[in-house]
């Protein structure tokens, strides 16, 4: 599964009604991507669009958790948050402008 496929499947599951097994599979895939982000050779999300898209899904998962009190939605929300943090951290580590304060001294 590619990250784009993950996004589309998550969006469909969150906008519709997905069973627990589907949510669990998508949570597992998000966690798998989180664990491999550090292997990327370059910046993953130069324009911030990937993080923005997955953050939107995270917000939907949180809203559904609040509405339905579904622990699977809470787990999916957390997996999405972890993925977002992993991408941001990876990209900030590779972006020479992100630590420009150190170069000003």
C-alpha positions in Angstrom: 0.0 0.0 0.0 1.3 3.5 -0.9 0.7 6.5 1.3 -1.7 7.8 -1.2 -3.7 4.6 -1.1 -3.7 4.7 2.7 -5.0 8.3 2.6 -7.8 7.3 0.1 -8.8 4.2 2.1 -8.8 6.1 5.4 -10.9 8.9 4.0 -13.4 6.5 2.6 -13.6 4.6 5.9 -13.9 7.8 8.0 -16.5 9.4 5.7 -18.6 6.2 5.5 -19.2 3.3 7.9 -16.2 1.0 8.3 -16.1 -2.0 10.5 -13.6 -2.6 13.3 -11.5 -4.9 11.1 -11.1 -2.2 8.4 -10.2 0.5 11.0 -7.7 -1.9 12.6 -6.1 -2.6 9.2 -5.8 1.1 8.4 -4.3 1.8 11.9 -1.8 -0.9 11.4 -0.8 0.5 8.0 -0.5 4.0 9.4 1.8 2.6 12.1 3.8 0.8 9.5 4.4 4.0 7.6 5.3 5.8 10.8 8.0 3.2 11.5 9.5 3.6 8.0 9.4 7.3 7.6 13.0 7.7 8.9 14.2 5.6 6.0 13.2 8.1 3.4 16.2 9.6 1.5 14.8 13.1 1.2 12.1 15.4 2.4 8.7 13.7 2.3 6.3 16.6 2.4 8.0 19.7 1.0 4.7 21.6 0.6 3.0 20.3 3.8 0.1 18.8 1.8 0.6 15.3 3.1 0.6 16.4 6.7 -2.4 18.6 6.1 -4.3 15.8 4.5 -3.6 13.3 7.2 -4.3 15.9 9.9 -7.7 16.4 8.4 -8.3 12.7 8.7 -7.0 12.8 12.3 -9.6 15.5 13.1 -12.4 13.4 11.6 -11.3 10.4 13.6 -11.3 12.5 16.8 -14.8 13.9 16.0 -16.1 10.4 15.4 -14.6 9.2 18.6 -16.3 12.0 20.5 -19.6 11.2 18.8 -19.5 7.4 19.0 -17.1 6.8 21.9 -15.5 4.2 19.6 -12.1 3.1 20.9 -11.0 2.0 17.4 -11.4 5.7 16.3 -9.3 6.8 19.2 -6.6 4.3 18.2 -6.7 5.4 14.6 -6.5 9.1 15.7 -3.4 8.3 17.7 -1.8 6.4 14.8 -2.5 9.3 12.5 -1.0 11.8 15.1 2.1 9.6 15.3 2.4 9.5 11.5 2.1 13.3 11.3 4.8 13.8 13.9 7.1 11.3 12.2 6.8 13.1 8.8 7.3 16.5 10.3 10.3 15.5 12.4 11.9 13.7 9.5 11.5 16.7 7.2 12.6 19.2 9.8 15.8 17.1 10.4 16.6 17.2 6.6 15.6 20.8 6.0 18.7 23.0 6.4 16.5 26.1 7.0 14.8 24.5 10.0 17.8 25.0 12.2 18.9 28.4 10.9 18.9 29.8 14.4 22.1 27.8 15.1 23.8 29.4 12.1 23.0 33.0 13.2 25.5 33.0 16.1 
